[in-house]
Amino acid sequence: MEQKKQAHKFELKQKYNGIQLGATGQPRRNGEMTEAQAIELLEQHPAGKDLFEVIPPSYYDVKVKVKESKKPTKKRK
């Protein structure tokens, strides 16, 4: 049961455990990081996905659904 729960969470690589987002950001650690904080770090940090040992597949599923749901808007003259 524990392994299944861990498989669906973001996990930083050991050397990045405690990394900050921005100069005044709070440290991000594996045991304390929320999913929202992990996504913020993933999308805003220059190294992005290279910081993470584990990125759950559900993250990519959501990104694909969001891209598919955006329809181009017609410009009006």
TORZADREN-41875 format. One record per residue: residue number from 1; residue in three letters; x, z, y of N, C-alpha, C, O in turn. Coordinates in Angstrom, 3 decimals. Layout:
N
ATOM	pos	code	neast	nup	nnorth	caeast	caup	canorth	ceast	cup	cnorth	oeast	oup	onorth
ATOM	NUM	ala	X	Z	Y	X	Z	Y	X	Z	Y	X	Z	Y;
...
***
This chain:
77
ATOM	pos	code	neast	nup	nnorth	caeast	caup	canorth	ceast	cup	cnorth	oeast	oup	onorth
ATOM	1	met	0.829	0.000	-1.189	0.000	0.000	0.000	0.872	0.000	1.251	0.573	-0.705	2.215;
ATOM	2	glu	1.933	0.773	1.243	2.831	0.864	2.395	3.489	-0.478	2.706	3.622	-0.841	3.874;
ATOM	3	gln	3.902	-1.221	1.677	4.549	-2.511	1.895	3.588	-3.511	2.502	3.978	-4.300	3.362;
ATOM	4	lys	2.347	-3.491	2.073	1.351	-4.419	2.601	1.094	-4.134	4.076	0.949	-5.063	4.869;
ATOM	5	lys	1.037	-2.852	4.451	0.831	-2.465	5.844	2.012	-2.919	6.703	1.805	-3.428	7.805;
ATOM	6	gln	3.224	-2.749	6.230	4.422	-3.131	6.963	4.547	-4.642	7.117	5.139	-5.109	8.090;
ATOM	7	ala	4.007	-5.412	6.186	4.143	-6.861	6.199	3.402	-7.498	7.373	3.686	-8.641	7.731;
ATOM	8	his	2.467	-6.782	7.971	1.666	-7.343	9.045	2.074	-6.821	10.418	1.308	-6.947	11.373;
ATOM	9	lys	3.252	-6.243	10.531	3.716	-5.713	11.806	4.963	-6.450	12.265	5.721	-6.994	11.463;
ATOM	10	phe	5.152	-6.452	13.572	6.378	-6.977	14.151	7.494	-5.979	13.882	7.277	-4.768	13.931;
ATOM	11	glu	8.681	-6.487	13.599	9.823	-5.610	13.366	11.056	-6.222	14.026	11.451	-7.348	13.724;
ATOM	12	leu	11.650	-5.454	14.931	12.869	-5.905	15.604	14.048	-5.860	14.639	14.077	-5.046	13.716;
ATOM	13	lys	15.015	-6.737	14.860	16.267	-6.642	14.115	16.929	-5.331	14.514	16.741	-4.851	15.632;
ATOM	14	gln	17.694	-4.761	13.613	18.289	-3.449	13.829	19.096	-3.384	15.126	19.017	-2.390	15.847;
ATOM	15	lys	19.862	-4.414	15.429	20.706	-4.362	16.624	19.900	-4.428	17.921	20.429	-4.104	18.985;
ATOM	16	tyr	18.634	-4.841	17.856	17.791	-4.908	19.050	16.795	-3.752	19.126	16.013	-3.677	20.073;
ATOM	17	asn	16.813	-2.873	18.166	15.905	-1.728	18.169	16.239	-0.844	19.372	17.330	-0.278	19.440;
ATOM	18	gly	15.311	-0.721	20.315	15.539	0.035	21.544	15.744	-0.869	22.744	16.100	-0.386	23.819;
ATOM	19	ile	15.529	-2.176	22.590	15.721	-3.134	23.672	14.680	-2.912	24.770	13.564	-2.468	24.500;
ATOM	20	gln	15.059	-3.227	26.010	14.154	-3.103	27.146	13.744	-4.484	27.618	14.505	-5.445	27.503;
ATOM	21	leu	12.537	-4.573	28.149	12.066	-5.807	28.770	12.168	-5.596	30.269	11.406	-4.814	30.839;
ATOM	22	gly	13.093	-6.278	30.910	13.324	-6.096	32.340	14.243	-4.921	32.591	14.575	-4.168	31.675;
ATOM	23	ala	14.653	-4.770	33.842	15.619	-3.733	34.202	15.028	-2.331	34.116	15.741	-1.377	33.808;
ATOM	24	thr	13.741	-2.199	34.382	13.133	-0.874	34.402	12.142	-0.658	33.259	11.388	0.315	33.265;
ATOM	25	gly	12.141	-1.546	32.297	11.192	-1.433	31.183	11.541	-0.304	30.235	12.691	0.128	30.155;
ATOM	26	gln	10.531	0.170	29.518	10.749	1.217	28.526	11.357	0.602	27.274	11.079	-0.554	26.954;
ATOM	27	pro	12.182	1.362	26.563	12.774	0.841	25.324	11.701	0.527	24.289	10.727	1.267	24.146;
ATOM	28	arg	11.885	-0.562	23.578	10.978	-0.958	22.504	11.658	-0.630	21.189	12.747	-1.123	20.895;
ATOM	29	arg	11.000	0.212	20.401	11.542	0.611	19.096	10.526	0.293	18.009	9.319	0.321	18.250;
ATOM	30	asn	11.011	-0.005	16.828	10.136	-0.392	15.723	9.037	0.623	15.434	7.892	0.229	15.216;
ATOM	31	gly	9.340	1.882	15.425	8.347	2.887	15.076	7.321	3.161	16.157	6.266	3.730	15.874;
ATOM	32	glu	7.610	2.763	17.404	6.756	3.112	18.536	6.096	1.906	19.198	5.189	2.074	20.014;
ATOM	33	met	6.525	0.717	18.867	6.095	-0.501	19.550	4.702	-0.917	19.098	4.420	-0.993	17.903;
ATOM	34	thr	3.831	-1.188	20.079	2.499	-1.691	19.750	2.575	-3.203	19.561	3.571	-3.835	19.914;
ATOM	35	glu	1.515	-3.770	19.003	1.473	-5.211	18.806	1.518	-5.941	20.158	2.174	-6.974	20.286;
ATOM	36	ala	0.825	-5.406	21.151	0.812	-6.019	22.482	2.210	-6.014	23.109	2.610	-6.997	23.733;
ATOM	37	gln	2.943	-4.928	22.948	4.304	-4.847	23.473	5.214	-5.830	22.751	6.069	-6.457	23.375;
ATOM	38	ala	5.039	-5.966	21.462	5.857	-6.902	20.681	5.600	-8.337	21.129	6.539	-9.120	21.276;
ATOM	39	ile	4.345	-8.681	21.346	4.011	-10.031	21.795	4.569	-10.287	23.187	5.066	-11.377	23.468;
ATOM	40	glu	4.487	-9.284	24.062	5.052	-9.415	25.408	6.558	-9.664	25.329	7.080	-10.535	26.026;
ATOM	41	leu	7.243	-8.920	24.502	8.681	-9.089	24.321	8.997	-10.459	23.729	9.928	-11.131	24.173;
ATOM	42	leu	8.242	-10.862	22.752	8.441	-12.154	22.090	8.267	-13.316	23.064	9.034	-14.278	23.027;
ATOM	43	glu	7.271	-13.232	23.925	6.952	-14.350	24.818	7.725	-14.331	26.129	7.879	-15.380	26.755;
ATOM	44	gln	8.217	-13.173	26.566	8.866	-13.100	27.870	10.378	-12.956	27.824	11.051	-13.293	28.798;
ATOM	45	his	10.921	-12.474	26.738	12.376	-12.296	26.640	13.025	-13.647	26.338	12.498	-14.412	25.530;
ATOM	46	pro	14.158	-13.954	26.973	14.826	-15.242	26.725	15.185	-15.484	25.256	15.149	-16.625	24.796;
ATOM	47	ala	15.529	-14.434	24.523	15.874	-14.606	23.106	14.627	-14.716	22.232	14.700	-15.243	21.122;
ATOM	48	gly	13.503	-14.236	22.710	12.218	-14.372	22.036	12.218	-14.041	20.563	12.479	-12.902	20.175;
ATOM	49	lys	11.923	-15.041	19.733	11.771	-14.811	18.291	13.079	-14.411	17.615	13.048	-13.869	16.510;
ATOM	50	asp	14.213	-14.659	18.237	15.494	-14.275	17.640	15.697	-12.759	17.637	16.589	-12.262	16.950;
ATOM	51	leu	14.891	-12.023	18.387	14.986	-10.565	18.425	14.365	-9.916	17.191	14.675	-8.771	16.861;
ATOM	52	phe	13.493	-10.649	16.515	12.666	-10.061	15.470	13.125	-10.426	14.065	13.489	-11.565	13.770;
ATOM	53	glu	13.090	-9.416	13.221	13.332	-9.601	11.794	12.045	-10.092	11.130	12.076	-10.945	10.242;
ATOM	54	val	10.906	-9.533	11.581	9.603	-9.870	11.017	8.631	-10.206	12.145	8.459	-9.429	13.085;
ATOM	55	ile	7.999	-11.376	12.037	6.898	-11.761	12.925	5.736	-12.086	11.993	5.835	-12.996	11.170;
ATOM	56	pro	4.629	-11.342	12.119	3.524	-11.572	11.180	2.925	-12.965	11.325	2.852	-13.491	12.435;
ATOM	57	pro	2.500	-13.566	10.229	1.898	-14.900	10.279	0.658	-14.946	11.158	0.321	-15.999	11.700;
ATOM	58	ser	-0.018	-13.826	11.303	-1.230	-13.796	12.125	-0.923	-14.141	13.579	-1.791	-14.662	14.279;
ATOM	59	tyr	0.294	-13.863	14.049	0.679	-14.210	15.425	0.630	-15.725	15.604	0.091	-16.217	16.596;
ATOM	60	tyr	1.183	-16.456	14.659	1.199	-17.916	14.762	-0.197	-18.502	14.586	-0.526	-19.512	15.209;
ATOM	61	asp	-1.021	-17.881	13.746	-2.396	-18.341	13.559	-3.174	-18.257	14.866	-3.913	-19.180	15.209;
ATOM	62	val	-3.013	-17.168	15.587	-3.713	-16.983	16.865	-3.220	-17.997	17.884	-4.025	-18.570	18.618;
ATOM	63	lys	-1.923	-18.230	17.943	-1.361	-19.187	18.904	-1.901	-20.587	18.649	-2.210	-21.309	19.597;
ATOM	64	val	-2.019	-20.982	17.385	-2.532	-22.308	17.044	-3.998	-22.416	17.452	-4.404	-23.434	18.012;
ATOM	65	lys	-4.793	-21.394	17.184	-6.212	-21.415	17.535	-6.399	-21.511	19.042	-7.291	-22.219	19.508;
ATOM	66	val	-5.569	-20.808	19.811	-5.678	-20.852	21.269	-5.352	-22.248	21.773	-6.050	-22.756	22.651;
ATOM	67	lys	-4.318	-22.880	21.248	-3.955	-24.232	21.667	-5.050	-25.230	21.322	-5.337	-26.135	22.106;
ATOM	68	glu	-5.664	-25.071	20.149	-6.712	-25.994	19.731	-7.973	-25.838	20.570	-8.686	-26.816	20.798;
ATOM	69	ser	-8.260	-24.625	21.032	-9.484	-24.387	21.774	-9.393	-24.853	23.226	-10.422	-25.050	23.872;
ATOM	70	lys	-8.194	-25.031	23.743	-8.035	-25.512	25.114	-8.285	-27.011	25.143	-7.584	-27.787	24.495;
ATOM	71	lys	-9.280	-27.395	25.895	-9.596	-28.809	26.031	-9.131	-29.260	27.406	-9.237	-28.507	28.374;
ATOM	72	pro	-8.621	-30.469	27.502	-8.195	-30.943	28.813	-9.391	-31.047	29.751	-10.476	-31.476	29.359;
ATOM	73	thr	-9.172	-30.652	30.973	-10.243	-30.715	31.958	-10.152	-32.020	32.714	-9.064	-32.534	32.971;
ATOM	74	lys	-11.291	-32.540	33.062	-11.331	-33.796	33.822	-11.209	-33.467	35.302	-11.871	-32.564	35.814;
ATOM	75	lys	-10.356	-34.212	35.968	-10.207	-34.008	37.407	-11.305	-34.797	38.110	-11.574	-35.957	37.798;
ATOM	76	arg	-11.915	-34.133	39.051	-12.978	-34.785	39.826	-12.412	-35.317	41.119	-11.538	-34.706	41.733;
ATOM	77	lys	-12.914	-36.450	41.520	-12.448	-37.061	42.770	-13.286	-36.631	43.927	-13.037	-37.047	45.059;
***
